[in-house]
Amino acid sequence: MIVVRDVFRLRFGQAKEATELWKQAVAELQRSGYGGGGTRLLTDLAGPAYYTLVLETSFDSLAKWEQAAQAVKSNAKWRDIYQRIIPLTAEGRREVLTVIE
């Protein structure tokens, strides 16, 4: 199993709007089959970089993640929401981790 964490640092003063859009985005991701219900949206309480938002999703394998990512590309509503998120975001990165049980 893998966990994919997309970590975004939001622009100052944009956290509330971005979080609301991300809630909509997660619903669209799930409609497209991304993560199969194993998706969480996290925000920071404290840390070195304030206004951090994390989209964390579990997949059975890298292949399953790739399939899900391809499926999302055909979701027009997801693309629209994501385009509105981009200006609210200062930077982002992706972490792909193996789950050790």
Secondary structure by P-SEA (a helix, b strand, c coil): cbbbbbcccccccaaaaaaaaaaaaaaaaaaaccccccbbbbbbccccccccccbbbbbccaaaaaaaaaaacccaaaaaaaaaacccccccbbbbbbbcc
